[in-house]
Amino acid sequence: MLNLPLFFRFAPVHFAEGYSNSRYPSEPCDPCEWRFPWAPVEKALNADKADHTVYHYTFSDGKPLSNILAVQAERLNPGASAESQESLSYLYHCYEGNGRTEVEAPSGEKMVFKWEARDTFAVPSWCKIRHFNESTTEKAYLVACTDAPFLECLGIQRRK
């Protein structure tokens, strides 16, 4: 589902408009249901005292953002780690902090992604995932897009 890294090989998938300046303009936008400022998300993540916590983005009525894709934010306290294995595919983006993610494919192949703010990486379905915050003083925040709602609708989402 989230095989964007593989698709880049075959066709460009960016649709950015061409601007003559080196940066895209940043302009205020009208309020919209799809806008999620970081401050309330960070507050919710930090309200949980566990070393690792996950915030699932939903609309104000509690409904998911989509029937196909979900978005979540994760916080890792300094020196903390978190482990999971699910049938979901993930596209992670490091919002803040630094660390590494160890990924073990079902075949046993292992990869390590070192990340810091503004890095993005993909994790295929059913891989064992272990995130590590390598800082001893700063929290790390990751934001991920997953195919959880799609797999739930099909009845094939699994977690180990």
C-alpha positions as a Markdown table, in Angstrom:
| # | Residue | x | y | z |
|---|---|---|---|---|
| 1 | Met | 0.0 | 0.0 | 0.0 |
| 2 | Leu | 2.7 | 2.5 | 1.0 |
| 3 | Asn | 5.2 | 1.5 | -1.7 |
| 4 | Leu | 6.0 | 5.1 | -2.7 |
| 5 | Pro | 9.8 | 4.4 | -2.5 |
| 6 | Leu | 9.5 | 1.7 | -5.1 |
| 7 | Phe | 7.3 | 3.8 | -7.3 |
| 8 | Phe | 9.9 | 6.6 | -7.6 |
| 9 | Arg | 11.9 | 4.3 | -9.8 |
| 10 | Phe | 9.2 | 4.2 | -12.5 |
| 11 | Ala | 7.6 | 7.6 | -12.5 |
| 12 | Pro | 8.0 | 11.0 | -10.8 |
| 13 | Val | 5.2 | 11.3 | -8.2 |
| 14 | His | 5.6 | 14.9 | -7.1 |
| 15 | Phe | 3.1 | 17.5 | -8.3 |
| 16 | Ala | 4.7 | 20.7 | -6.9 |
| 17 | Glu | 4.0 | 23.8 | -8.9 |
| 18 | Gly | 7.1 | 25.5 | -10.3 |
| 19 | Tyr | 8.1 | 28.7 | -8.5 |
| 20 | Ser | 10.8 | 31.0 | -9.5 |
| 21 | Asn | 12.0 | 31.5 | -5.9 |
| 22 | Ser | 14.1 | 28.8 | -4.2 |
| 23 | Arg | 11.4 | 28.1 | -1.6 |
| 24 | Tyr | 7.6 | 27.7 | -1.8 |
| 25 | Pro | 5.5 | 30.5 | -0.4 |
| 26 | Ser | 4.2 | 30.1 | 3.1 |
| 27 | Glu | 0.9 | 31.8 | 3.5 |
| 28 | Pro | -1.8 | 31.6 | 6.1 |
| 29 | Cys | -4.6 | 29.2 | 5.2 |
| 30 | Asp | -8.3 | 29.2 | 6.0 |
| 31 | Pro | -9.4 | 27.0 | 8.9 |
| 32 | Cys | -10.0 | 23.5 | 7.7 |
| 33 | Glu | -10.9 | 20.2 | 9.2 |
| 34 | Trp | -7.7 | 18.7 | 7.8 |
| 35 | Arg | -5.3 | 21.1 | 9.5 |
| 36 | Phe | -3.7 | 19.6 | 12.7 |
| 37 | Pro | -1.4 | 22.1 | 14.5 |
| 38 | Trp | 1.5 | 20.4 | 16.2 |
| 39 | Ala | 1.1 | 22.1 | 19.7 |
| 40 | Pro | -2.1 | 20.1 | 20.8 |
| 41 | Val | -0.6 | 16.8 | 19.4 |
| 42 | Glu | 2.7 | 17.4 | 21.3 |
| 43 | Lys | 0.7 | 18.3 | 24.5 |
| 44 | Ala | -1.3 | 15.0 | 24.2 |
| 45 | Leu | 1.8 | 13.0 | 23.6 |
| 46 | Asn | 3.6 | 14.6 | 26.6 |
| 47 | Ala | 0.6 | 14.1 | 28.9 |
| 48 | Asp | 1.3 | 10.3 | 28.9 |
| 49 | Lys | 4.3 | 9.6 | 31.1 |
| 50 | Ala | 5.2 | 6.3 | 29.4 |
| 51 | Asp | 8.6 | 6.1 | 27.7 |
| 52 | His | 6.8 | 5.6 | 24.3 |
| 53 | Thr | 3.4 | 6.8 | 23.4 |
| 54 | Val | 1.3 | 7.0 | 20.2 |
| 55 | Tyr | -1.3 | 9.7 | 19.2 |
| 56 | His | -3.7 | 8.7 | 16.5 |
| 57 | Tyr | -5.0 | 11.7 | 14.4 |
| 58 | Thr | -8.8 | 11.8 | 14.1 |
| 59 | Phe | -11.4 | 14.4 | 13.3 |
| 60 | Ser | -13.1 | 16.3 | 16.1 |
| 61 | Asp | -16.0 | 13.8 | 16.1 |
| 62 | Gly | -13.5 | 10.9 | 16.7 |
| 63 | Lys | -13.8 | 9.5 | 13.1 |
| 64 | Pro | -10.6 | 8.4 | 11.3 |
| 65 | Leu | -9.1 | 10.7 | 8.7 |
| 66 | Ser | -9.7 | 8.2 | 5.9 |
| 67 | Asn | -10.9 | 4.7 | 5.2 |
| 68 | Ile | -7.6 | 3.9 | 3.6 |
| 69 | Leu | -4.8 | 5.8 | 5.4 |
| 70 | Ala | -4.2 | 6.7 | 9.0 |
| 71 | Val | -1.7 | 9.2 | 10.6 |
| 72 | Gln | -0.1 | 8.9 | 14.0 |
| 73 | Ala | 2.5 | 10.7 | 16.0 |
| 74 | Glu | 4.9 | 8.9 | 18.4 |
| 75 | Arg | 7.1 | 10.2 | 21.2 |
| 76 | Leu | 10.1 | 8.4 | 22.6 |
| 77 | Asn | 11.6 | 9.7 | 25.8 |
| 78 | Pro | 15.4 | 10.2 | 26.0 |
| 79 | Gly | 17.1 | 6.9 | 25.8 |
| 80 | Ala | 13.9 | 5.0 | 25.3 |
| 81 | Ser | 13.0 | 2.3 | 22.8 |
| 82 | Ala | 9.8 | 0.8 | 21.4 |
| 83 | Glu | 9.2 | -2.4 | 19.5 |
| 84 | Ser | 6.3 | -3.6 | 17.4 |
| 85 | Gln | 5.4 | -6.0 | 14.6 |
| 86 | Glu | 2.2 | -5.5 | 12.6 |
| 87 | Ser | 0.8 | -6.1 | 9.1 |
| 88 | Leu | 0.9 | -2.4 | 8.5 |
| 89 | Ser | 3.2 | -0.5 | 6.1 |
| 90 | Tyr | 4.6 | 2.7 | 7.5 |
| 91 | Leu | 6.0 | 5.9 | 6.1 |
| 92 | Tyr | 7.8 | 7.6 | 9.0 |
| 93 | His | 9.0 | 11.2 | 9.2 |
| 94 | Cys | 11.1 | 12.4 | 12.1 |
| 95 | Tyr | 9.6 | 15.7 | 13.3 |
| 96 | Glu | 12.2 | 16.3 | 16.1 |
| 97 | Gly | 15.0 | 14.5 | 17.8 |
| 98 | Asn | 17.4 | 11.8 | 16.6 |
| 99 | Gly | 17.8 | 8.0 | 16.8 |
| 100 | Arg | 17.6 | 4.9 | 14.8 |
| 101 | Thr | 15.1 | 2.3 | 13.7 |
| 102 | Glu | 16.0 | -1.3 | 13.3 |
| 103 | Val | 13.8 | -3.2 | 10.9 |
| 104 | Glu | 13.8 | -7.0 | 10.5 |
| 105 | Ala | 12.0 | -8.4 | 7.5 |
| 106 | Pro | 10.1 | -11.7 | 7.7 |
| 107 | Ser | 13.0 | -13.2 | 5.7 |
| 108 | Gly | 15.3 | -12.3 | 8.6 |
| 109 | Glu | 17.1 | -9.5 | 6.6 |
| 110 | Lys | 17.9 | -6.6 | 8.9 |
| 111 | Met | 18.3 | -2.9 | 8.1 |
| 112 | Val | 19.0 | 0.1 | 10.3 |
| 113 | Phe | 17.8 | 3.6 | 9.6 |
| 114 | Lys | 19.5 | 6.4 | 11.4 |
| 115 | Trp | 17.2 | 9.5 | 11.6 |
| 116 | Glu | 17.1 | 13.1 | 12.7 |
| 117 | Ala | 14.7 | 15.9 | 12.2 |
| 118 | Arg | 13.3 | 16.1 | 8.7 |
| 119 | Asp | 14.3 | 12.5 | 7.7 |
| 120 | Thr | 11.8 | 10.2 | 6.1 |
| 121 | Phe | 11.9 | 6.4 | 5.7 |
| 122 | Ala | 9.5 | 3.5 | 4.8 |
| 123 | Val | 8.9 | 0.2 | 6.6 |
| 124 | Pro | 7.2 | -2.6 | 4.7 |
| 125 | Ser | 4.4 | -4.8 | 6.1 |
| 126 | Trp | 5.0 | -7.4 | 8.8 |
| 127 | Cys | 8.5 | -6.2 | 9.7 |
| 128 | Lys | 9.7 | -6.2 | 13.3 |
| 129 | Ile | 10.3 | -2.5 | 14.1 |
| 130 | Arg | 12.5 | -1.2 | 17.0 |
| 131 | His | 12.8 | 2.6 | 17.4 |
| 132 | Phe | 15.6 | 4.0 | 19.6 |
| 133 | Asn | 15.9 | 7.5 | 20.8 |
| 134 | Glu | 19.7 | 8.0 | 20.9 |
| 135 | Ser | 19.6 | 11.2 | 22.9 |
| 136 | Thr | 20.0 | 11.1 | 26.6 |
| 137 | Thr | 18.4 | 14.6 | 27.1 |
| 138 | Glu | 15.9 | 15.3 | 24.2 |
| 139 | Lys | 12.6 | 13.6 | 23.3 |
| 140 | Ala | 12.2 | 12.3 | 19.8 |
| 141 | Tyr | 9.0 | 12.7 | 17.8 |
| 142 | Leu | 8.1 | 10.6 | 14.7 |
| 143 | Val | 5.0 | 11.0 | 12.5 |
| 144 | Ala | 3.8 | 8.1 | 10.5 |
| 145 | Cys | 1.3 | 7.4 | 7.7 |
| 146 | Thr | 0.0 | 3.8 | 7.7 |
| 147 | Asp | -2.5 | 1.7 | 5.8 |
| 148 | Ala | -4.3 | 0.6 | 9.0 |
| 149 | Pro | -7.9 | 1.6 | 8.1 |
| 150 | Phe | -7.6 | -0.2 | 4.8 |
| 151 | Leu | -6.3 | -3.4 | 6.4 |
| 152 | Glu | -9.0 | -3.2 | 9.1 |
| 153 | Cys | -11.7 | -2.9 | 6.5 |
| 154 | Leu | -10.4 | -6.0 | 4.8 |
| 155 | Gly | -10.1 | -7.8 | 8.1 |
| 156 | Ile | -6.4 | -8.6 | 7.7 |
| 157 | Gln | -4.7 | -6.3 | 10.2 |
| 158 | Arg | -2.5 | -8.3 | 12.5 |
| 159 | Arg | -0.3 | -7.4 | 15.5 |
| 160 | Lys | 2.2 | -9.6 | 17.2 |
